[in-house]
Amino acid sequence: MTQMSQDELRIFEKPVISCHDVDALLDDYVEGSLAPSLDERLSAHIDCCEYCRENEELYREVITIAGEIGKEQPQMSLGAKNRLRSALNKELGLKLPLVS
Ligand SMILES: [Zn+2]
């Protein structure tokens, strides 16, 4: 079993997951890298929350776009990735976490 990140642990210990928690873990969720128990709780929340469902769909689109950009620019720097994420956050109203 992979080790949980700080965010995962913090949210794992909460009795109820909020939209903010889903935002914090959305990239791991979409990549399928969450611990199974957390993954189930997120998907249960997303199933009955329109806000998070839209966010998830947008995020999947963003990943597809970013993947295509990545293919063209394999040397994309962290700064460039973060600028892209910031721009997407601003344009689409997302809350993608910046990479470090
Ligand atoms: Zn939600």
Residues whose N, C-alpha, C, O or C-beta is under 5 A from the ligand:
A	BS01	ZN	S18 C19 C49 Y51 C52
